[in-house]
Amino acid sequence: MAKQVHQVMMSSIPRGQQKELQANLLKLLEACPFDETNPQDCPLFSPRKMRPTKHLQWFDALTEDDLAYLAAYHHVCFTIRVESGLAK
């Protein structure tokens, strides 16, 4: 049932954009793209500590709103870190 709800919600995003968003967010589960760490204040801090096999289960449970929030959060976070001169 939860899988069906997730699929229905994701259907409001065009298929190509949905796949691109999912691919980008799955990459974020590996590490922060800014410095390849796992900052404690990141919403992906706990999921990153999961075994890779659990990543997909966690990810599949996210709603469209969750995905949009994570994408927006990481865009803003990355921009702030780059602009503040925190780059290596």
N, C-alpha and C positions, 0 to 999 in steps of 0.2 A: 504494500500500500504506500509506504513512504517513498519508495522508488518511483511509483506512478505519479505521486504529487510532485516530486522533484522534476520528472520529465515534463510534466505539464507546465510547470513554472518556467523551466528553461526554454520551452518552445516559444516564448514571447521574444526572445533574443534571436535574431537571424542566425541560422545554422552555422554559417561561416564564422561569424563573430563569436558565437558560443564556443566553438572548437578552439579558436585562437585565445579567447579569454581563459578557458580551462587549461590549455597548454602553458600559457604564461604563469598562471597561478600555481600549477603543479611544479613548475621550475622553482618558484619561490619557496616551496616546501623543503628544498635542499638547503638553502642558506640565503641570507640577505644578499641581494645582488650588488649592494654598495661595497661591502667589505668582507663578504663571505663568512660572516659570523652569524650568531643567533641572539640578537639583542633581547633582553628580558622584557622590554616594553613593547615588543612586537606582538601583534595578535597571533602570529604563527609560532611563537616561542614554544608552547607546549606541543603542538602538532609536529614540529620539527624534531622533537625528542622521541617521537614514536618510531617504531620499526617501520622501514619503508613499505612493508606489506600492509600496514595499517593506514598509511597515507591515503590510499585510494578509498578505503571504507569511510574515513573521516571526510574526505573531499566529496564523495558521492552524497553525503548527508547534508551538504550545504544547499541553501536556497539560492535563488537568483539574487535576492537582496544581499545575502552573505557574500556571494562572489563579487558583486558590484562594490560592496564596502571594502573588501580586501584589495581589490584593484585600485580603488580611489586612495585608500590608506597608503599603499605602497608607492603610488605615484607621488603623493604629497610628501611622504617621508623621504623618498629618494631625492626629490627636488630640493627640499630643505637642507638635506645633508650635503648635497653638491654645492649649493649656493652659500652655505655657511663655511665652506673651505675645510670640511672634515675629510676630504679625499686623502688617500694614502700618498 
